[in-house]
Amino acid sequence: MDDFLERFSQTNLGFLRSSERSGMAENNTEIVPGIYLSWDAEETGLTVEYNSPGWAALTLSYQRSAAPRWFSLNLALAEGLIAEGDVLGLVVEGYSAQSASISLRLRSMIEGETFDSDWTDTINLHPSNDVAVALRSFAVVDGLVGREGYHTLIMSLPRENGSLTIRNMRLFRMPGSRELRRDPETLASFAV
């Protein structure tokens, strides 16, 4: 089975790591194919400088005059299917000038409908380099399970002035068909 997460990690994230690009980010404009920043442009005066120096996938420095309602790094993962019981994971190696908790949301477009799947796990970055892992299991109640759709992972970045470095990042899937559960089974798991 062709896994769109593995493909994205190898091609898009691989290209970002090897591209050695730098510049001023523009709202909703790709840094490399499938990877872009977005923010609330109303009265925030947000300026974002990015760099992909080779030793890290991405460094960001950002200054604003007012806090934006949102500021995110977006990974346009492409079309794919998420099956019942699948667990999606994100591993990030990096650090932030100030400790930061990055919340995650998978936005899926399926047959004209939008499904937002918030992750309870966050990516926590600190001033010293560390590795963080976030997992999200999917069930039928998520609405997107078993249906082909276009998926984007939205990483909500800190809204105050600062900087962060992502040395490496990888997406993966533990297929539900392997019957590996992130959440332990309880009696409620079997309730009809």
Secondary structure, DSSP 8 states (H G I E B T S, - for coil): ---HHHHHIIIIIHHHHHH--EEE--TTEEEETTEEEEE--TT---EEEEE--SSSSEEEEEE-SS--S-EEEEEEEEEE---TT-EEEEEEEEEESS-EEEEEEEEEEETTEEEEEE-S--EEE-SS-EEEEEEEE--GGGS-TTS-EEEEEEEE--SSSEEEEEEEEEEEEE-GGGT--SS---GGGG--
